[in-house]
Amino acid sequence: MPLNPTDVTSCTCAGLRKATRLISQNYDATLKPSGLKATQYTLLATVHKTGALPMKQLASVLGMDRTTLTRNLKPVIHKGFIQNETDTDQRIRLVRITKEGTRALHEATPLWQVAQNRAIEVLGQKNWNSLMLVIDKISSEEE
């Protein structure tokens, strides 16, 4: 039965936010033994993959504003997993993963993989592939 796009119970935004909360809860619960939340794991993994980045560029890569990035960085900086340092251009702050952060990331990755596999299993591989394509499409249109 087709959904009615004018029915508020079919709100795209509300539906995506609900799904995101539920998926985030799964990742957070699975990552709990590592001491990392899903958002922290993503930060560490992104900075590990990209190398040191200016705050503005990292915020763009993650699809968030600088204020949200700053708030999300505080706990991982406090844990010593990320350094926020001044670049040669004193106006630019670089975000860099530390050795401790790399170690925490590698220790948490098997737990993340469990959560990732669970999400794929619940959705089914074909639906997960389609979802990732849709996410990529939405993300590229926002840039």
Secondary structure by P-SEA (a helix, b strand, c coil): cccccccccccaaaaaaaaaaaaaaaaaaaaccccccaaaaaaaaaaaaaccccaaaaaaaacccaaaaaaaaaaaaaaccccccccccccbbbbbbcaaaaaaaaaaaaaaaaaaaaaaaaacaaaaaaaaaaaaaaaaaac
